[in-house]
């Protein structure tokens, strides 16, 4: 048995609830696990925000992004695509000077490109939420894994969605990022079988 497979998949917390072990005991992470991760998100703007933040996570731990999420929201003016899409070099420079966010020029410029792709879809009458949820026929795919080893980092579906997003002009949306995004927004429910939140509970 490898060291990774020996790690527990769930933890029983002092409140008596069994949770996915990845959230540990950090109150912020536990709250995110309980109230956000895996809950079906249908709001198009919020889905854009989550896709961008998952792109910013690339190479980092999600808790890093989570701790900076409010600073990101303030810096990107609520992640309203119509505003971000209009950002120019002065805005990129402003964001690069902001210590509250991850200062990656390529990721910042990627958020702008993705906002423009989002608006291009809207101009064609395509709703971003309907588009994304169409890949899972409008309902969460509940996996209820019993161990971390059963949870993939990408799937044929995330590869398909990733390819289509890139074709539409979105960036920082490779199949691994997209699968993490699908888990986060509830398109895929990967809460552990024993977790109190599994299956949308």
N, C-alpha and C positions, 0 to 999 in steps of 0.2 A: 504494500500500500504506500502510495507516494505521500509526501508531506501535505500536498494540496488536498488530496482526497481524504486525509485524516482530519481536516478541519470540519467542525460542525456546520451543518447547513442551516440549523435554526438555533435560537437562543430563547430561553425562558427568562423573561424580565421580572423585576420585583413587583410589577403590577399584575403578575400572573398570566400575561399574554405571551404566547409563543410567536416570535417574529423571525423573518429571514435573518440569518447571522450577519449578512454583509453590512447591515446598518449599525451593528455594534451597540454601544450604549450612549453614544453622543446624542444629547437631546435634540439637536437640530436634525441629525440624520434620522433619528427615530421618528420624529414628527413628519419628516419628508416621506419616510416609508409608510407611515400610517395614513397620511392625508393626501398624498400627491402621486407617488410612484405606482403605476399600474392602474390608476383610476382613469376610466375613459374620458379623454379630453376631446371635446367636439368644437371648441371655439377656434376658428381659423387663425386669428392673430396669435393666440396662445400656442398653437401648434407651430407656427413660424418661430416664435420665441424659443420653444423647446428644441427645435431642430438646430437653430443657431447656437444655443448654449451647448448642445451635445457636440457640435463642431468645435467649439472653444475647448471642450474637455479633452479633445484628442491629445494624447501624451500626458495627461494629467489625471488625478483622482477626481471623481465626481464631487466629493466633499469640498474640494478646492473651489469649484464653480459654485456649489451651493452656498458657501460662505460669502461669496461675492455677488450672489444673484441680485440682491437689492441694488448694489452699486451698478451692476450691469443695466438693470432696468432704468435707473436714473440717467446713466450715461447715454443709453440708446433711446431715450425719450419714450419709454413704455413699449419699445419694440413694435411701434406702429409701422408696418411696411411702407405706407405711403410717405412717411417722414424719412425713414432710413434709406429708402430708394433714392432720395434726392441728395444724400450726403456727397460732398465733394472732398477735395484734398484738405481743406481747412478743418472739416469735421474729423477726417482720419487723423490729422495732426493733434486735434483736441483729445481724441480718444487714446492716442498713443501716449499722451502726457498724463493720462488718468491712472494713478496708482491703485485705484480701487478695483480695476478690472484686469484681465489677462491682456497684456499689451503685445499682441502679435499682429503686425501689419497685414499679413496674409489672411488671418481669421477675421479681422475687422473689415477688410475689403471684401471678404467672402460674405459677410453679413449683408453688405450693401448689394452685392450681386444677387444673393438669394432673395432679397426684398424686391429687386427688380423682376426676378423670375416670377415671384408671387403675384406682383401686379400685372405682369404679362398674362398670367392665367386668368386673373380677375377680369381683365379687359376682354377676354374671349368668353366670359360668362362661366368660367370654371371656378367653383368654390374649392379652396384648398382643403378644407375639412372633408367634404364629400369625396374629393379625389383620393385623399389618403385612406379614408375608411373603406373606400371601394376595393382596396387591395385585400381586405379581410371580410368582404361581403357585409360590411356595416356593423359587425359584432366582434367583441374580443375573442381571441383564440386562447382558451384556458388550457394551460399545459399541466399545472399542478405537479412540478417536478419534486422528487423525493430527495434529491441530492444536487449539489452544485454541478457535479460532473454531468448531469443530464441537461444542463442549460447550455445551449450553443452560443457562440459569439456572433455567428451569422447563419443565415438560412437561405435556401433558394428564393424564398419570398423577399427577404431583405436585399438580396442581390438584384432581384427584378425591380424592386422599388428604387434602389440606389441608381440603377442604370437609367430608369425613367426620369428621376429627379435631375440627374446630370444632363440628360438630353434636353430638359426644359430650362437649364441654365443655373440650377442650384449647385452650390459647391460645399466642400467639407461634408459630403454625404456618402461616403463609402459604405459598403455592406455591413461592416462592424458598427460604425456610427449609427447607421439606420436601424440596425437591430436593437441597439441600446435605446434609441429614440422610440421604437415601437413598444418596447417594454415600458418605458417611462410614461407614455401617453395612453397606455392601456389597450393598444391594438393587440398586444400579446400579454397575457397574464402569466408571469413567471414567478409569482409568489410560491414559496415552498408549500408542499401539500399540507404540512402541519401548521403553517403560518395562519394567524387569525384573520388575515386579509385575503387568503387564497380564494379564488373563485368569486371575487367581488364582495366578499363578506364585509 
